[in-house]
Amino acid sequence: MAYTTIDNPKLFFDVLTWTGDGSTSLEVNGLDFQPDWVWAKLISHANDHYLVDSVRGVNKKLESDETAVELEDDTYGYLTSFDNDGFSTQKGSGTFYNFNSSADEFVAWCWKTGTSFSNDASATSVGDIDSSGSVNTDAGISIVSYTGNGTSGTEVAHGLGSTPDLYITKSRSYDYGWGVYHKDIANDKGFFLHANDAELTGTGFRDSTAPTSSVFTLGGGSQPYRYTSNKSGETYIGYFFNEVKGYSKFGSYTGNGSTDGTFVYTGFRPAWVMIKRINSANNWLMFDNKRNGHNPLDKLLYADLSSAEATQENLDFTASGFKCRGSGAKINTSGGTYIYMAFAEAPLVNSKGVPCNAR
């Protein structure tokens, strides 16, 4: 069997950076695909993260650092289309901090799904309530829309065809936070993407039930955690991922407290890594291969904060994974437990047996 089925990860995930020129509209291009999920951030100033997808609609944003409901045609600028090689933006009515404010720096992390799906639960006997969305089974990602019913143990089809290793859910219509599931935590545990909390205990996240290859389970009861995925009558969006060898990895590691830090094997040279300490309150750290052109990577953004880019917590991207170069609590403190999600720039070995190079 070949080492990987994805020789060119840039067909499914890539990072774009650009500098605003102050014009009313802007085309941001450079991708080898039409994106279905774009997660964008102003780098040079504090401003909220901006998440849009093709299932909800290109001009409907959510913010990973906020609990706010979905906003449409935002004052600070918005996307107008997903294009063959990127996306187009429109300047908002605000005078600052839009997608193209003059001389400001921006980054966007972009994923491709591309195949629509829908599940009528009563007709298919898969799950208990209907869902629909967009999926790419080759790249192990789906975007799922559904309406909560408030009932513990409700099952919903996710469309992946494989068991998710990580998923994130958020209400579009109710002002409550982002819930995160990761395969390396217990089924009665969860996290908020919008907050720095250590892992939280609550059956309301998912009824203490692991996802399967066809469905994920919603929590219920009185615990507020259920609002991240299952408040009755509210609309939800979810982002689901399963590991694809040589392309994506969702795992955990233990810090060693040294500047010659822990090495994490992914099986590829990363393009993007997000890290969260789970046994203590710490932020969600985001690194990528475009904002730093070389190791060490010290240009850091936080998924749970609106702050501008910081220079802290060094990381190296290698041919087969990433290595911590700092000893701080957020990334590599001795005995600290961390989870991560990572996507590839190049597999360690492609399907023809050719190895990739280090940075």
C-alpha positions as CSV (number, residue, x, y, z in Angstrom):
1,M,0.0,0.0,0.0
2,A,1.3,3.5,-0.8
3,Y,2.4,5.7,2.0
4,T,-0.1,8.3,1.1
5,T,-3.1,8.8,-1.2
6,I,-2.5,12.6,-1.3
7,D,0.8,13.5,-3.1
8,N,-0.1,17.1,-3.3
9,P,-1.8,18.4,-0.1
10,K,-2.2,21.8,-1.8
11,L,-5.1,20.4,-3.7
12,F,-7.1,20.3,-0.5
13,F,-5.5,22.7,2.0
14,D,-3.3,25.8,1.8
15,V,-2.5,29.1,3.4
16,L,-2.8,32.5,1.8
17,T,-1.3,35.8,3.0
18,W,-1.8,39.3,1.5
19,T,-1.4,43.0,2.2
20,G,-4.4,45.3,1.9
21,D,-4.3,48.1,-0.7
22,G,-7.4,49.9,0.6
23,S,-9.5,49.4,-2.5
24,T,-13.3,48.6,-2.3
25,S,-12.9,45.0,-3.5
26,L,-10.1,42.5,-3.7
27,E,-9.4,39.1,-5.2
28,V,-7.2,36.9,-3.1
29,N,-5.8,34.1,-5.1
30,G,-3.0,31.5,-5.2
31,L,-4.8,28.3,-4.3
32,D,-4.9,25.2,-6.5
33,F,-8.6,24.7,-5.6
34,Q,-11.9,26.5,-4.9
35,P,-12.2,26.7,-1.1
36,D,-15.3,25.6,0.8
37,W,-14.1,26.7,4.3
38,V,-12.0,29.9,4.8
39,W,-10.7,30.9,8.2
40,A,-9.2,34.4,8.0
41,K,-7.4,36.7,10.4
42,L,-6.0,40.2,10.3
43,I,-2.4,39.8,11.5
44,S,-1.2,43.4,12.0
45,H,-3.9,44.5,14.4
46,A,-6.4,43.1,16.9
47,N,-9.6,42.0,15.2
48,D,-11.9,38.9,15.4
49,H,-11.2,35.8,13.4
50,Y,-13.5,35.3,10.4
51,L,-14.8,31.9,9.5
52,V,-17.0,31.3,6.4
53,D,-18.0,28.2,4.5
54,S,-19.9,27.2,1.3
55,V,-22.6,25.4,3.3
56,R,-23.8,28.5,5.3
57,G,-23.0,31.0,2.5
58,V,-19.8,32.9,1.6
59,N,-20.9,36.2,3.3
60,K,-22.0,34.7,6.6
61,K,-19.3,34.8,9.2
62,L,-18.6,33.2,12.6
63,E,-15.8,34.2,14.9
64,S,-13.7,31.5,16.7
65,D,-12.8,34.0,19.5
66,E,-16.4,34.9,20.1
67,T,-19.7,33.2,21.0
68,A,-21.7,35.6,18.8
69,V,-24.4,34.4,16.3
70,E,-23.7,34.3,12.6
71,L,-23.3,37.8,11.0
72,E,-24.0,38.6,7.3
73,D,-22.3,41.3,5.2
74,D,-20.3,42.5,8.1
75,T,-19.4,46.1,8.6
76,Y,-15.7,45.3,8.6
77,G,-15.8,43.6,5.2
78,Y,-16.9,40.2,4.0
79,L,-16.3,37.6,1.3
80,T,-18.4,37.8,-1.9
81,S,-17.4,34.6,-3.6
82,F,-15.4,31.4,-3.5
83,D,-13.3,31.4,-6.7
84,N,-11.4,28.8,-8.6
85,D,-8.1,29.8,-7.0
86,G,-9.1,31.7,-3.9
87,F,-11.9,34.1,-2.9
88,S,-13.1,37.7,-3.5
89,T,-13.8,40.2,-0.8
90,Q,-15.8,43.4,-0.4
91,K,-14.8,46.4,1.8
92,G,-17.3,47.0,4.6
93,S,-18.7,50.4,5.6
94,G,-16.3,50.6,8.5
95,T,-13.1,52.6,8.0
96,F,-10.6,50.0,9.4
97,Y,-9.9,46.3,9.9
98,N,-11.6,44.9,6.8
99,F,-10.3,42.4,4.4
100,N,-8.4,45.0,2.5
101,S,-7.5,47.9,4.8
102,S,-4.5,49.7,3.4
103,A,-1.0,48.3,4.3
104,D,-2.5,45.8,6.8
105,E,-1.4,42.1,6.8
106,F,-3.8,39.2,6.5
107,V,-3.8,35.4,6.5
108,A,-6.4,32.8,5.5
109,W,-6.4,29.1,6.0
110,C,-8.4,27.3,3.3
111,W,-9.9,23.8,3.0
112,K,-11.7,22.1,0.1
113,T,-14.7,19.8,0.5
114,G,-16.7,20.1,-2.7
115,T,-19.3,17.2,-2.7
116,S,-22.8,18.0,-1.4
117,F,-24.6,15.5,0.8
118,S,-27.9,15.3,2.6
119,N,-29.3,12.8,5.0
120,D,-33.1,12.3,5.6
121,A,-32.8,10.4,8.8
122,S,-36.3,8.9,8.6
123,A,-35.7,7.6,5.1
124,T,-32.2,6.3,5.6
125,S,-32.4,5.2,9.2
126,V,-29.0,6.8,9.7
127,G,-29.2,9.1,12.7
128,D,-32.3,10.7,14.3
129,I,-32.5,14.1,12.7
130,D,-31.7,15.4,9.2
131,S,-28.4,16.9,8.2
132,S,-26.8,18.2,5.1
133,G,-23.5,19.7,4.0
134,S,-20.4,19.3,1.9
135,V,-17.7,16.5,2.2
136,N,-14.4,15.4,0.8
137,T,-13.8,11.8,1.8
138,D,-10.3,11.8,0.2
139,A,-9.2,14.6,2.4
140,G,-11.2,13.5,5.5
141,I,-13.3,16.6,6.0
142,S,-17.0,17.5,6.1
143,I,-19.0,20.6,6.9
144,V,-22.4,19.7,8.4
145,S,-25.6,21.7,9.0
146,Y,-28.4,20.6,11.2
147,T,-31.0,21.9,13.7
148,G,-30.8,20.9,17.4
149,N,-33.6,19.2,19.3
150,G,-32.3,19.4,22.9
151,T,-32.6,15.6,23.4
152,S,-29.6,13.7,24.8
153,G,-28.4,10.8,22.7
154,T,-29.6,12.2,19.4
155,E,-27.5,11.0,16.5
156,V,-26.6,13.0,13.4
157,A,-25.0,11.9,10.1
158,H,-21.7,13.6,9.4
159,G,-21.1,12.3,5.9
160,L,-17.4,11.4,6.3
161,G,-17.7,7.6,5.9
162,S,-15.0,7.3,8.5
163,T,-14.9,8.0,12.2
164,P,-14.0,11.6,13.0
165,D,-10.9,12.2,15.0
166,L,-11.8,15.8,15.7
167,Y,-14.9,17.9,15.2
168,I,-16.0,21.4,16.1
169,T,-19.6,22.6,16.4
170,K,-21.2,26.1,16.8
171,S,-24.7,27.5,16.9
172,R,-25.4,29.9,14.1
173,S,-28.5,31.3,15.7
174,Y,-27.8,31.3,19.5
175,D,-25.1,33.3,21.3
176,Y,-23.1,30.4,22.8
177,G,-19.7,29.0,22.2
178,W,-17.8,26.5,20.1
179,G,-17.6,22.9,21.3
180,V,-14.6,20.7,20.4
181,Y,-14.2,16.9,20.4
182,H,-10.8,15.3,20.0
183,K,-10.2,11.6,19.9
184,D,-7.5,11.7,22.6
185,I,-9.8,12.9,25.4
186,A,-12.4,11.0,27.3
187,N,-15.9,10.9,25.9
188,D,-17.3,13.0,28.8
189,K,-14.8,15.7,28.2
190,G,-14.7,18.6,25.8
191,F,-13.3,22.1,25.1
192,F,-14.4,25.5,24.0
193,L,-12.6,26.9,21.0
194,H,-13.4,30.4,22.0
195,A,-11.9,30.1,25.5
196,N,-8.6,29.0,27.1
197,D,-10.2,26.6,29.6
198,A,-8.6,23.3,30.5
199,E,-10.6,20.2,29.4
200,L,-14.2,20.4,30.8
201,T,-16.4,17.6,32.1
202,G,-20.0,17.4,30.9
203,T,-22.3,14.9,29.3
204,G,-23.9,17.8,27.5
205,F,-21.1,17.9,25.0
206,R,-22.0,14.6,23.3
207,D,-23.8,12.3,25.8
208,S,-20.4,10.8,26.7
209,T,-20.5,9.0,23.3
210,A,-17.7,8.7,20.8
211,P,-18.6,9.3,17.1
212,T,-18.9,6.4,14.6
213,S,-18.1,6.2,10.9
214,S,-21.7,7.4,10.2
215,V,-22.9,9.6,13.1
216,F,-22.0,11.8,16.0
217,T,-24.1,12.1,19.1
218,L,-25.6,15.2,20.7
219,G,-25.8,15.9,24.4
220,G,-28.8,17.2,26.3
221,G,-30.0,17.8,29.8
222,S,-29.5,21.0,31.8
223,Q,-25.8,21.4,31.4
224,P,-24.9,24.5,29.3
225,Y,-22.4,22.5,27.3
226,R,-25.2,21.1,25.2
227,Y,-25.7,24.6,23.7
228,T,-22.5,24.1,21.7
229,S,-24.2,21.4,19.7
230,N,-27.9,20.8,20.6
231,K,-30.1,23.6,21.9
232,S,-33.6,22.8,20.7
233,G,-34.7,24.7,17.6
234,E,-31.3,26.4,16.9
235,T,-29.3,25.9,13.7
236,Y,-25.8,24.5,13.9
237,I,-22.7,24.1,11.8
238,G,-20.0,21.5,12.4
239,Y,-16.5,20.9,10.9
240,F,-15.5,17.2,11.0
241,F,-12.1,15.6,10.3
242,N,-10.6,12.1,10.1
243,E,-6.9,11.5,9.7
244,V,-5.5,10.8,6.3
245,K,-2.0,9.4,6.3
246,G,0.6,11.8,4.9
247,Y,-2.0,14.7,4.9
248,S,-3.6,15.3,8.3
249,K,-3.0,14.3,11.9
250,F,-4.9,14.8,15.2
251,G,-3.0,13.7,18.2
252,S,-1.5,14.6,21.6
253,Y,1.9,14.9,23.3
254,T,3.5,15.6,26.6
255,G,5.8,18.5,27.2
256,N,9.4,18.1,28.4
257,G,10.0,21.7,29.7
258,S,13.2,22.1,27.6
259,T,14.1,24.5,24.8
260,D,15.2,21.3,23.0
261,G,11.6,20.4,23.1
262,T,9.3,17.5,22.4
263,F,9.2,16.2,18.8
264,V,5.8,15.2,17.4
265,Y,5.7,12.9,14.5
266,T,3.0,13.6,12.0
267,G,4.3,11.7,8.9
268,F,4.5,14.9,6.8
269,R,6.0,18.4,6.7
270,P,3.3,20.6,8.2
271,A,1.7,23.6,6.6
272,W,-0.5,24.4,9.6
273,V,-0.6,23.3,13.2
274,M,-3.0,24.3,16.1
275,I,-2.0,23.3,19.6
276,K,-4.0,23.4,23.0
277,R,-2.8,22.5,26.5
278,I,-5.6,20.5,28.1
279,N,-4.5,19.9,31.7
280,S,-4.3,23.7,32.4
281,A,-6.0,26.8,31.1
282,N,-4.0,28.0,28.0
283,N,-4.8,29.4,24.6
284,W,-5.2,27.7,21.2
285,L,-1.9,28.3,19.3
286,M,-1.9,28.6,15.5
287,F,1.3,28.2,13.4
288,D,1.6,28.1,9.6
289,N,4.3,27.8,6.9
290,K,3.6,31.1,5.1
291,R,3.8,33.8,7.9
292,N,7.3,32.4,8.7
293,G,9.4,31.4,5.7
294,H,11.9,29.5,7.8
295,N,12.4,27.8,11.2
296,P,11.9,28.6,14.0
297,L,8.3,29.6,13.6
298,D,7.7,32.4,16.1
299,K,4.7,34.2,14.5
300,L,1.8,33.1,16.5
301,L,-1.9,33.7,16.4
302,Y,-4.5,32.5,19.0
303,A,-7.8,30.9,17.8
304,D,-9.5,32.1,21.0
305,L,-8.2,35.7,21.0
306,S,-8.7,38.6,18.6
307,S,-5.1,39.9,19.3
308,A,-2.6,40.7,16.6
309,E,0.2,38.4,15.7
310,A,2.6,37.7,18.6
311,T,6.2,36.5,18.6
312,Q,6.3,33.8,21.2
313,E,6.6,30.0,21.7
314,N,8.9,28.9,18.9
315,L,8.2,25.8,16.8
316,D,10.1,24.0,14.0
317,F,8.3,22.3,11.1
318,T,10.4,19.3,9.9
319,A,10.0,16.8,7.1
320,S,8.1,14.4,9.4
321,G,6.5,16.6,12.0
322,F,7.1,19.5,14.4
323,K,9.4,20.2,17.2
324,C,8.8,22.5,20.2
325,R,11.6,25.1,20.6
326,G,10.2,26.8,23.6
327,S,9.5,25.7,27.2
328,G,6.5,27.9,28.0
329,A,3.3,26.6,29.5
330,K,1.3,27.1,26.3
331,I,3.4,24.7,24.3
332,N,5.9,22.6,26.2
333,T,5.9,22.8,29.9
334,S,7.2,19.7,31.7
335,G,4.4,17.2,32.2
336,G,1.9,19.4,30.3
337,T,-0.6,17.5,28.1
338,Y,-1.4,19.0,24.7
339,I,-3.6,18.1,21.8
340,Y,-3.1,19.3,18.2
341,M,-4.5,19.2,14.7
342,A,-2.1,19.5,11.7
343,F,-2.3,19.6,7.9
344,A,0.5,18.9,5.5
345,E,2.6,20.8,3.1
346,A,4.2,17.6,1.8
347,P,3.9,13.9,2.8
348,L,7.1,12.4,4.3
349,V,7.1,9.9,1.3
350,N,4.8,10.3,-1.7
351,S,2.9,7.4,-3.4
352,K,5.9,6.8,-5.7
353,G,8.3,6.4,-2.7
354,V,10.0,9.8,-3.1
355,P,10.8,11.5,0.3
356,C,10.1,15.2,0.9
357,N,12.7,17.6,2.1
358,A,13.0,19.4,5.4
359,R,12.3,23.2,5.4
